[in-house]
Amino acid sequence: MLCSGTLAVPGRADAGWGVPWLDRPGSYRVTVRWSRALGLPRRLPDGLGLAVRVEDADGPGNVLDMLFTSSRSGRLGRHLPLLRPDALAGPYSTLLSYRVGGRERVLAAFPVPGPGGTMPALWQEVARRPVRFDLRAAAPDEPWRTFASLSLEAVRTAPATSTVSYDPYAHSLPGLRPTGRLRRLRDAAYAGSRHGRTAGERDGRPAGPPAADAGRSRPSST
C-alpha cells in the first residue's frame, strides 16, 4: 500500500540532536509504503515494513529514506523483526543503528492511537482521516525521544512494479545516516518485501489497499 502524507520536524532550541535537519523546524511531503516483508498469506502474521521517503529533506531534489520493520521497543527487541498480524498494533524500528549526531541510535515509528484510544485498520483509516506516527530515536542508555511526527493522509494505488525503490544508504543526510551493521539483514528483508509484492501480482492479488487486510486493529501486546 502506497500513501502520501506529511512529516513535521519540531526542531530543538536546546539540547539538540547535533543534526541540522533535526534541530531546525520543518514540514515535508512524504511518500510511504506499507508492505508485508516475507510475503506470507494475509491470514498469517508477517514482518511488516514501513518505508518512508521524505521529499526535499536537505534542499530541493534531495530525499531521505527510512525503512522501519515491525518490532518491539525494548533494548533487544528494537533490533529484531517481529511477525505481527496487525499494522498498527505496535512500533516499527529501523533494526540497525543510525549515526545521529555524535551517537548511535535506533529510530522507530510509534503509531498514535486514534479517537477513544483505538488503533484503526491502516488503509481503511487512511481513507477516512490521517493516521499518525511519532518518530523517535534512542541509544541503549536513553529513553525514546520524539524527533518528528508522521501523518499518512491519502492512499495511492499503484502496481508494485511501479513503486519507487527506497535506499536508506544512498538517501541519508549529514549527521543522520545508518551504520553498516545489520545491513545484510535489512537487504534480505527488503528483497523479501519486493518478492512478496510481485508474487501477489502473479497470484492476482491487488497491490493496493486490500493488501493491508493484515492491518485490522487489536490492542497492542508489545
C-alpha positions as CSV (number, residue, x, y, z in Angstrom):
1,M,0.0,0.0,0.0
2,L,1.3,3.4,-1.0
3,C,0.4,6.6,0.9
4,S,1.1,10.3,0.7
5,G,1.4,12.5,3.8
6,T,3.4,14.9,5.8
7,L,6.4,14.7,8.1
8,A,6.8,17.6,10.6
9,V,10.1,18.2,12.5
10,P,9.6,20.4,15.5
11,G,13.3,21.2,15.9
12,R,15.1,21.7,19.2
13,A,16.0,25.1,20.6
14,D,18.3,23.5,23.3
15,A,19.9,20.1,23.9
16,G,19.7,19.5,20.1
17,W,20.5,16.3,18.3
18,G,23.6,17.7,16.6
19,V,22.0,17.2,13.2
20,P,21.0,20.3,11.3
21,W,17.9,18.7,9.8
22,L,16.6,17.5,13.2
23,D,17.4,20.7,15.0
24,R,15.5,23.1,12.8
25,P,11.7,23.1,12.4
26,G,10.4,22.0,9.1
27,S,7.5,20.3,7.2
28,Y,8.0,17.9,4.3
29,R,5.9,15.9,1.9
30,V,6.4,12.1,2.2
31,T,5.7,9.0,0.2
32,V,5.2,6.0,2.5
33,R,4.8,2.3,1.5
34,W,3.4,-0.3,3.9
35,S,4.3,-3.9,3.0
36,R,4.5,-7.5,4.2
37,A,8.2,-8.2,4.3
38,L,8.0,-12.0,3.8
39,G,5.1,-12.1,1.5
40,L,3.2,-14.7,3.7
41,P,-0.5,-15.3,3.2
42,R,-2.5,-12.4,4.6
43,R,-4.1,-14.6,7.3
44,L,-0.7,-15.2,8.9
45,P,1.5,-12.8,10.9
46,D,4.3,-11.3,8.9
47,G,7.2,-8.9,9.2
48,L,5.6,-5.6,8.4
49,G,7.5,-2.8,6.7
50,L,7.1,0.9,6.7
51,A,9.2,2.7,4.1
52,V,9.3,6.5,4.4
53,R,10.6,8.9,1.7
54,V,11.0,12.5,2.8
55,E,11.0,14.8,-0.2
56,D,13.4,17.8,-0.3
57,A,14.8,16.9,3.1
58,D,18.1,18.6,2.5
59,G,17.1,21.0,-0.2
60,P,15.2,20.6,-3.5
61,G,15.6,17.2,-5.0
62,N,17.4,15.7,-2.0
63,V,15.4,12.9,-0.4
64,L,15.7,11.0,2.9
65,D,14.7,7.3,3.0
66,M,14.0,5.5,6.3
67,L,13.0,1.8,6.4
68,F,11.1,0.6,9.5
69,T,10.2,-3.0,10.4
70,S,7.7,-4.3,12.9
71,S,9.5,-4.8,16.2
72,R,9.3,-4.3,19.9
73,S,10.6,-1.2,21.7
74,G,12.9,-2.7,24.3
75,R,16.7,-2.6,24.1
76,L,16.9,-6.0,22.5
77,G,13.5,-6.2,20.7
78,R,14.1,-3.0,18.8
79,H,16.9,-4.8,16.8
80,L,14.8,-7.8,15.9
81,P,11.9,-8.1,13.4
82,L,8.6,-9.1,14.9
83,L,6.0,-11.1,13.0
84,R,2.7,-9.2,13.5
85,P,-0.8,-9.6,12.1
86,D,-1.8,-6.0,12.7
87,A,-0.3,-3.0,11.0
88,L,-0.9,-0.6,14.0
89,A,-0.5,-3.0,16.9
90,G,2.9,-1.8,17.9
91,P,6.1,0.1,16.9
92,Y,8.3,-0.2,13.9
93,S,12.1,0.0,14.2
94,T,15.0,0.6,11.8
95,L,16.6,-2.5,13.4
96,L,20.0,-1.2,12.7
97,S,21.5,1.8,14.4
98,Y,21.8,5.3,12.9
99,R,24.6,7.7,13.5
100,V,22.6,10.6,14.9
101,G,25.0,13.5,15.6
102,G,27.7,12.1,17.8
103,R,25.9,8.9,18.9
104,E,24.5,5.7,17.5
105,R,20.7,5.5,18.0
106,V,17.9,3.3,16.7
107,L,15.0,5.1,15.0
108,A,11.4,3.9,15.5
109,A,7.9,4.8,14.4
110,F,5.2,4.5,17.1
111,P,1.6,4.5,16.0
112,V,-0.5,7.2,17.7
113,P,-3.9,5.9,18.9
114,G,-7.0,7.3,17.2
115,P,-10.0,8.9,18.9
116,G,-11.0,6.9,22.0
117,G,-7.6,5.2,22.1
118,T,-8.4,2.9,19.2
119,M,-5.8,1.5,16.9
120,P,-7.5,1.6,13.5
121,A,-7.0,-0.6,10.5
122,L,-4.4,1.1,8.4
123,W,-5.6,1.5,4.9
124,Q,-9.3,1.8,5.9
125,E,-8.5,4.6,8.4
126,V,-6.2,6.5,6.0
127,A,-9.2,6.7,3.6
128,R,-11.2,8.5,6.3
129,R,-8.6,10.6,8.2
130,P,-4.9,10.9,8.8
131,V,-3.1,8.0,10.6
132,R,-0.2,9.3,12.7
133,F,3.1,8.0,13.9
134,D,5.6,9.5,16.4
135,L,9.1,9.1,15.1
136,R,11.6,8.6,17.9
137,A,15.3,7.8,18.5
138,A,17.1,6.2,21.4
139,A,20.6,4.9,22.3
140,P,20.7,1.9,24.6
141,D,21.1,4.1,27.7
142,E,18.4,6.6,26.7
143,P,14.6,6.8,26.7
144,W,12.9,7.2,23.4
145,R,12.8,10.9,22.3
146,T,10.5,12.1,19.6
147,F,12.2,13.9,16.7
148,A,9.3,14.1,14.2
149,S,5.6,13.3,13.6
150,L,4.4,11.4,10.5
151,S,0.9,11.8,9.1
152,L,-0.4,9.4,6.4
153,E,-3.1,11.4,4.7
154,A,-4.1,9.6,1.4
155,V,-3.9,6.2,-0.2
156,R,-2.3,6.0,-3.6
157,T,-3.0,3.0,-5.7
158,A,-0.1,1.8,-8.0
159,P,1.2,-1.5,-9.3
160,A,4.0,-2.8,-7.1
161,T,6.4,-2.8,-10.1
162,S,6.0,0.9,-10.5
163,T,6.8,2.0,-6.9
164,V,10.0,3.7,-6.0
165,S,12.9,1.8,-4.5
166,Y,13.8,3.0,-1.1
167,D,17.5,3.0,-0.1
168,P,18.5,4.5,3.3
169,Y,22.2,4.2,2.5
170,A,22.0,6.1,-0.7
171,H,19.5,8.6,0.6
172,S,20.7,9.8,4.0
173,L,21.6,13.2,5.4
174,P,24.7,14.8,7.0
175,G,24.8,13.6,10.6
176,L,21.9,11.2,10.1
177,R,22.9,8.0,8.3
178,P,22.6,4.3,9.0
179,T,25.6,2.3,10.2
180,G,26.9,-0.7,8.3
181,R,25.8,-3.2,11.0
182,L,22.9,-5.5,10.1
183,R,22.9,-4.2,6.5
184,R,22.6,-7.8,5.3
185,L,19.5,-8.3,7.4
186,R,17.9,-5.2,6.1
187,D,18.8,-6.0,2.5
188,A,17.3,-9.5,2.9
189,A,14.1,-8.2,4.4
190,Y,13.7,-5.6,1.7
191,A,14.3,-8.3,-1.0
192,G,11.6,-10.4,0.6
193,S,9.2,-7.5,0.6
194,R,9.8,-6.9,-3.2
195,H,9.3,-10.7,-3.8
196,G,6.0,-10.6,-1.8
197,R,4.6,-7.7,-3.7
198,T,5.4,-9.3,-7.1
199,A,4.1,-12.7,-6.0
200,G,0.9,-11.0,-5.1
201,E,0.5,-9.7,-8.6
202,R,1.2,-13.1,-10.2
203,D,-1.4,-14.6,-7.9
204,G,-3.9,-12.0,-9.0
205,R,-3.9,-10.3,-5.6
206,P,-4.3,-6.5,-5.7
207,A,-1.3,-4.4,-4.9
208,G,-3.3,-1.5,-3.4
209,P,-5.3,-1.1,-0.2
210,P,-6.8,-4.6,0.1
211,A,-3.4,-6.0,0.6
212,A,-3.5,-4.3,4.1
213,D,-6.1,-6.8,5.4
214,A,-3.4,-7.7,8.0
215,G,-3.8,-4.1,9.3
216,R,-7.0,-4.9,11.2
217,S,-6.6,-3.5,14.6
218,R,-6.2,-5.0,18.0
219,P,-4.8,-3.7,21.3
220,S,-1.0,-3.8,21.3
221,S,0.7,-6.5,23.2
222,T,4.2,-5.3,22.6
